[in-house]
Amino acid sequence: MTQHDTEATSKNPRSKAVPFVLVAVVAGIAAVVLFAGVIPALRRNKALAEATAARGAEMQKVVFVEATAAPATARVSLPARLAAQQETALFAQTGGYLGAMQVDVGDAVKAGQLLVEIATPVLDREIEQSAAALKVAQAKIELAQAKLDLAHASLERLRRVGDARAVSQQTLDEAAANEKSDAATLAAARADLASVEAAGHKLEAQKSLARIVAPFDGEITARGYDAGALIVADRIDAARPIFRVTNREEIRAFIDVPQSFAASIAAGQSIDLTVRELAGRHFDAKIVRAAPELDRTTRTRLVEARLANADHALLPGMFAEAAIASVRAAGTTMVPGEAILIRDGKQALAVIDAQDTLHYIVVTLGRDNGAQVEVLGGAASGVPAGARLAVGLSRQPADGAKVAPVARATK
């Protein structure tokens, strides 16, 4: 070292201390980071791992409900449409003017009773013309018969002469031809008479249709025209009959039964009918027939039931509620719909046994009434009445896992 360097060093003593200060600062910062950040983070991670392990060691709490035994019969309420035992609309089949109305809406009528008669002046003239034509046809027959008789007599006289010189063969042939011609004329006259008689019978039949009569015992429920109205037979308004007659001594109820109940319907089965406007009254109806197939659109089966209506309390056109009961299969249990799970594409229930072990059981479901679902053969499949069923599983424990069952609080 030269004298100049020695002198420079002695003059600047801080030059050796700078590296040591830097090292000390870096070491201090590292210590602060270690104690302030890394160590607490390690402690948090350890605590989190310990908490996770503790939660894994704890049994999952599972809320459960109990399955209940299904009643022996299932009951469903369905809307029903009421109709009369018999109902028909009466239309005119001949033209004319309506005469005086013999009955009006609400009147009781008997079968065959005259309701109104149509005046048919044009038809009456046609009947008179037909009667005259009949007389003409009969006269033609008499004339033709007389001509035939004369032709036959003439031919017989010529044949009895016997002398070929007095009567030629030509004369005999002409007489025979005349007889045949007159016979044909008589046959044609008789055919004309039959045609005239047939036309007359048709007109008489049309005249008889001018009398509108009740087809059965019942009541007048509608009247479409007033007396004096012009009726044109070939322009009938199907929505406007002259009268509508109804017999409501017996009422028919039509019910659309859904597929889940369709198979249990049978003729003779009882139905309890109620009508909202007739509070407190129940009407006993019997099923008389059911459609042999389901409606392809609604998937329902049309059922007809009948009931007596002697007091006329039920009106055709009303809506009613039909309560239908059907027998359930033995061993059926009821479970809440929320207990149904899907496991491997199959419907299943999570059943908690007496040892608080959870098992998944595949089941066959029956009718679903919304809140409750039938489990067919539930007692035999491991879901008897009283079985504890897990509900509201946010995650499904493994089959055979131990759980902590908690009964759901009743509302």
Secondary structure by P-SEA (a helix, b strand, c coil): ccaaaaaaaaacccccaaaaaaaaaaaaaaaaaaaacaaaaaaaaaaaaaaaaaaaaccbbbbbbbbbbcccbbbbbbbbbbbccbbbbbbbccbbbbcccccccccccccccccbbbbbaaaaaaaaaaaaaaaaaaaaaaaaaaaaaaaaaaaaaaaaccccccccaaaaaaaaaaaaaaaaaaaaaaaaaaaaaaaaaaaaaaaaacbbbbccccccccccccccccccccccccccccbbbbbccbbbbbbbccccccccccccbbbbbbbcccccbbbbbbbccccccccccccbbbbbbbbbcccccccccbbbbbbbbbbbccbbbbbccccccccccbbbbbccccccbbbbbbbbbcccccccccccccccccccccbbbbccccccccccccccccccccc
